[in-house]
Amino acid sequence: MITHKEAIPPETLQKLDLAKKEFEKAAALSDDERGAESQYMLAEIQYQQKNYTKAETLIFELANHFA
């Protein structure tokens, strides 16, 4: 059985990890559209990595914090 981490090339995982760090900073520092978009992108990354529960949690946090 292949896990999602094995299906994604290592260089892509490294880029996603870097992107997650940057989006986390932006989401934490901004209460406007930029913060909301960063939170959405964090959820998108989790979804792409098949972390569906975490992606769902981030979307609900987005709705509660930025709505």
N, C-alpha and C positions, 0 to 999 in steps of 0.2 A: 504494500500500500504506500502510495506517495503522499506525503503531507504537503500542505500549501507552501511551507518554507522550502521544500525541495523542488517544487514546481516553479518557483520564482528564482531567476538567476541571482547569485550573490551580489553582483554589482547593483542590481535593481533594489535589492533589500537594503543595501547601504544607502542608496539615494533616498529611499522611503524613510529610513530612520533619521536621516538628516532633515528631510522635509517635515517629519513629525515634530522634531525639536523646534524648528522655526515656526511652524503653525501653532504649537503649544505656547510659545512666547507671545506671538501676536494675539492669540485668543485671550491670554491672561492680561495683556497690557491695554487692550482696546475694547471699549463697550459700544463701538459703532459697527458700521457695515464691514470694516476690515476684520474685526473680531469675530463677527458672525460667519464670514466667509472662511476664516481660518478654522473655526470650530467645525464647519461643514466639511472642509477638506480633511480634517482629522478623522471624521466619521467615514468619509470616502476611502481613506487609506485602510482603516480597519475592515471595511467591507471588502475591499480588494484582497485583503489578506485572510479573508474568510472568518474574521472575528466578528460574527454577526451580532452577538449579544452586546459587545463593546460598541459597535457601530450604532446600534439602536439606542444605547444609553447616551452616547454623545449627541445624537439627534434630539432626544428629549431634553437634554441639558441646553442645547441650542434654542429650542422652542421656549423653554422656561426663562433663560437668561436674556435672550436678545429680542423677544417678542414685544 
